[in-house]
Amino acid sequence: MVMYRKRIIQNDIQAIGEEAFPEDDVRWQVKNIRLVEENYALVHAMPLPSTVGYDSLVFVIRFETDGSYMMASCFCREGGGWELLFTDPGEKTDWNEMLDSITHA
């Protein structure tokens, strides 16, 4: 299951990035993926070129029991720390402790 989910993210990173930043014409690259808890993945991604206003972001992806997924949240590096850019209502947002570990891996 772990490799399957990582492969889905690698294959779909362009669509994931375009969902978050539909108005920007960039290519998205996965730098690191960390599966956490039972159904979440933290995805450190970079836009190329970096025209979305951030050099890198962390997308929080939630997997459903049927294998589908959705973007739960997005974080950016701002002022030396991580800032929540957006989240789906009701989603967990306390990922900050894990964000540094995925971006420095």
Backbone bond lengths (Angstrom), bond angles and torsions (degrees), N, CA, C in turn:
res aa  C-N    CA-C-N  psi(-1)  N-CA   C-N-CA  omega(-1)  CA-C   N-CA-C  phi
1 M - - - 1.455 - - 1.529 110.97 -
2 V 1.341 117.61 -38.88 1.459 121.35 -178.79 1.525 110.44 -60.75
3 M 1.314 117.60 -51.57 1.464 120.90 -178.68 1.524 110.98 -64.41
4 Y 1.322 116.97 -37.07 1.458 121.42 178.78 1.528 110.50 -60.82
5 R 1.314 117.39 -47.00 1.462 120.93 -179.25 1.528 111.54 -66.94
6 K 1.312 117.31 -40.03 1.461 119.66 177.63 1.530 110.55 -64.27
7 R 1.311 117.29 -39.54 1.471 121.24 178.51 1.527 110.90 -65.03
8 I 1.320 117.71 -39.93 1.465 121.20 176.83 1.524 110.08 -59.92
9 I 1.314 116.74 -46.53 1.464 120.57 -179.37 1.527 110.19 -63.47
10 Q 1.333 117.39 -46.38 1.472 120.46 179.10 1.534 110.26 -57.44
11 N 1.317 116.30 -44.83 1.469 120.93 -178.00 1.522 112.54 -69.31
12 D 1.323 117.36 -31.97 1.466 121.48 -173.09 1.525 114.26 -104.80
13 I 1.339 118.54 9.44 1.465 119.13 -174.21 1.528 111.84 -59.78
14 Q 1.303 118.84 -33.84 1.456 119.66 179.79 1.529 110.47 -63.56
15 A 1.327 116.97 -45.68 1.467 121.01 178.60 1.532 111.18 -65.40
16 I 1.317 116.65 -37.81 1.470 120.79 178.88 1.531 109.57 -63.55
17 G 1.322 117.17 -47.88 1.460 121.02 178.96 1.519 112.60 -63.39
18 E 1.336 116.72 -40.45 1.465 120.68 179.38 1.520 111.71 -67.40
19 E 1.328 117.15 -31.01 1.468 120.10 175.97 1.526 110.37 -64.51
20 A 1.327 115.90 -40.32 1.468 120.62 -178.33 1.521 111.92 -76.22
21 F 1.325 117.25 -36.04 1.464 122.65 -175.94 1.530 109.60 -133.13
22 P 1.328 117.37 69.78 1.462 120.40 -173.65 1.528 114.86 -66.40
23 E 1.313 117.66 -24.66 1.458 119.97 -176.41 1.525 113.04 -85.14
24 D 1.311 118.62 -9.01 1.461 122.12 -177.53 1.520 111.02 -98.84
25 D 1.327 115.55 136.62 1.458 121.94 -179.73 1.523 108.49 -99.32
26 V 1.332 115.64 82.87 1.466 120.79 -178.50 1.521 109.58 -131.47
27 R 1.309 114.34 162.30 1.461 121.44 173.33 1.530 106.40 -102.36
28 W 1.312 117.17 134.94 1.467 121.59 -177.18 1.519 110.23 -101.45
29 Q 1.325 115.20 139.55 1.451 122.25 -179.87 1.528 109.52 -127.54
30 V 1.322 116.48 131.27 1.466 121.48 175.97 1.518 108.87 -80.88
31 K 1.334 116.32 126.80 1.460 121.67 174.75 1.524 111.49 -95.89
32 N 1.347 116.41 -35.67 1.454 120.26 -178.49 1.527 109.08 -163.06
33 I 1.314 115.35 149.62 1.470 121.91 176.37 1.524 107.39 -131.27
34 R 1.301 115.38 132.63 1.471 120.08 175.26 1.514 107.91 -129.39
35 L 1.327 116.51 118.57 1.459 120.91 175.55 1.512 107.80 -82.87
36 V 1.323 115.97 130.17 1.458 121.66 -177.04 1.514 109.35 -131.20
37 E 1.308 113.51 152.93 1.459 120.82 -177.73 1.521 108.22 52.46
38 E 1.289 118.03 -154.02 1.453 119.93 -176.37 1.517 112.92 -89.56
39 N 1.316 116.79 -30.96 1.458 117.16 -171.45 1.529 114.51 -138.36
40 Y 1.324 118.65 24.48 1.459 121.51 179.04 1.521 110.97 -121.63
41 A 1.317 115.26 151.20 1.461 122.25 172.80 1.519 108.14 -133.14
42 L 1.328 116.07 137.67 1.451 122.13 171.64 1.523 106.02 -100.38
43 V 1.316 116.32 126.39 1.456 121.29 -175.34 1.523 108.83 -120.92
44 H 1.324 116.26 110.88 1.459 121.36 175.29 1.531 106.40 -83.81
45 A 1.325 116.31 116.46 1.462 121.18 -175.18 1.522 110.67 -129.82
46 M 1.340 114.38 151.77 1.461 120.96 179.27 1.525 109.52 -123.75
47 P 1.336 116.14 134.57 1.463 119.37 173.27 1.527 109.77 -87.02
48 L 1.322 116.36 136.58 1.461 121.28 178.82 1.525 109.27 -125.40
49 P 1.304 121.60 116.47 1.457 125.55 -4.04 1.530 110.05 -73.18
50 S 1.305 115.65 167.38 1.460 121.70 -175.83 1.533 110.67 -82.38
51 T 1.308 116.44 71.11 1.464 120.72 -176.94 1.527 113.02 -107.05
52 V 1.322 117.82 4.87 1.466 120.44 -179.65 1.532 111.68 -87.02
53 G 1.322 116.24 -1.86 1.461 120.43 179.20 1.516 113.65 101.26
54 Y 1.321 117.42 -3.94 1.464 122.04 -179.10 1.521 108.86 -141.20
55 D 1.333 116.60 143.30 1.462 120.78 178.57 1.525 111.86 -73.00
56 S 1.333 115.46 -32.94 1.464 120.06 178.41 1.520 108.79 -154.79
57 L 1.307 114.12 159.39 1.464 121.09 179.85 1.516 108.78 -139.17
58 V 1.315 115.44 164.89 1.462 120.53 170.60 1.516 107.00 -120.59
59 F 1.338 114.64 117.87 1.455 121.33 173.97 1.523 107.87 -92.05
60 V 1.314 117.31 133.82 1.464 121.64 173.84 1.524 105.79 -101.31
61 I 1.326 115.60 118.20 1.460 122.55 -177.06 1.531 108.67 -108.42
62 R 1.323 115.88 132.40 1.464 120.23 176.50 1.514 109.23 -109.03
63 F 1.330 116.44 126.34 1.458 122.37 177.60 1.521 109.75 -93.10
64 E 1.302 115.53 137.59 1.468 122.36 177.19 1.528 109.04 -91.28
65 T 1.305 117.09 166.47 1.461 120.97 -178.65 1.527 112.64 -65.67
66 D 1.336 117.16 -23.43 1.472 119.69 179.20 1.529 112.67 -85.31
67 G 1.348 117.76 3.76 1.457 121.48 179.04 1.522 114.18 94.43
68 S 1.320 117.69 -12.14 1.457 119.99 177.40 1.528 109.16 -75.10
69 Y 1.316 116.27 169.58 1.453 119.71 -179.79 1.518 110.10 -143.45
70 M 1.323 114.88 165.57 1.459 121.21 174.64 1.522 108.25 -148.53
71 M 1.330 116.06 154.87 1.449 119.49 175.57 1.515 108.19 -78.14
72 A 1.321 116.08 124.23 1.453 120.95 -178.90 1.524 111.04 -91.79
73 S 1.341 116.53 -39.84 1.462 121.64 -176.27 1.517 110.03 -156.42
74 C 1.324 114.27 167.09 1.458 121.08 175.26 1.525 108.20 -142.74
75 F 1.344 115.89 133.15 1.454 122.34 -179.96 1.524 109.94 -120.61
76 C 1.327 116.19 148.27 1.455 122.42 175.53 1.521 109.31 -128.17
77 R 1.321 116.39 159.84 1.457 122.60 176.33 1.517 107.09 -87.77
78 E 1.315 117.00 121.13 1.458 121.35 -176.16 1.518 108.64 -145.19
79 G 1.319 117.25 125.07 1.462 121.14 175.97 1.510 114.22 60.37
80 G 1.323 117.95 33.90 1.456 121.50 178.20 1.518 114.95 84.69
81 G 1.314 117.94 -2.76 1.461 121.03 178.76 1.517 110.70 -136.67
82 W 1.294 115.73 -179.83 1.464 121.48 179.76 1.516 109.98 -93.96
83 E 1.317 115.40 135.31 1.462 122.47 178.64 1.519 108.94 -121.51
84 L 1.305 115.51 139.98 1.459 121.41 175.79 1.524 108.38 -78.01
85 L 1.337 116.28 120.36 1.467 120.83 176.99 1.525 111.18 -83.19
86 F 1.337 115.46 -46.76 1.459 119.78 177.76 1.518 109.44 -160.71
87 T 1.317 114.84 161.23 1.459 121.23 178.11 1.516 109.30 -155.10
88 D 1.308 116.26 154.55 1.462 120.47 171.96 1.525 108.13 -75.66
89 P 1.318 117.31 142.82 1.471 119.78 178.60 1.531 111.10 -55.11
90 G 1.308 114.74 136.15 1.463 120.13 177.09 1.516 114.65 84.96
91 E 1.337 117.13 -3.97 1.464 119.73 -179.99 1.518 111.01 -79.78
92 K 1.293 115.01 151.32 1.462 122.94 174.11 1.532 108.11 -65.37
93 T 1.327 117.98 137.38 1.464 120.82 -179.13 1.528 113.34 -126.76
94 D 1.313 117.78 4.28 1.469 120.12 -176.72 1.537 112.00 -93.37
95 W 1.331 115.35 60.06 1.453 121.64 -179.18 1.523 112.67 -96.45
96 N 1.319 118.23 -3.25 1.466 121.96 -169.33 1.527 114.36 -52.47
97 E 1.311 119.09 -38.08 1.461 120.98 -178.75 1.523 111.89 -63.74
98 M 1.316 117.11 -29.55 1.465 121.01 -178.32 1.522 112.92 -89.37
99 L 1.312 118.35 -18.11 1.463 120.77 -173.03 1.529 112.53 -65.92
100 D 1.315 118.00 -41.87 1.466 119.24 178.32 1.517 111.60 -63.04
101 S 1.317 118.06 -37.65 1.455 120.17 -177.72 1.532 111.77 -66.97
102 I 1.303 118.41 -32.89 1.464 119.49 -179.58 1.525 111.21 -78.86
103 T 1.306 118.07 -30.82 1.454 120.71 -176.74 1.528 112.33 -86.62
104 H 1.318 117.53 -12.82 1.471 120.59 177.81 1.506 111.96 -109.69
105 A 1.317 116.47 11.08 1.471 119.85 -177.36 1.516 111.78 -79.03
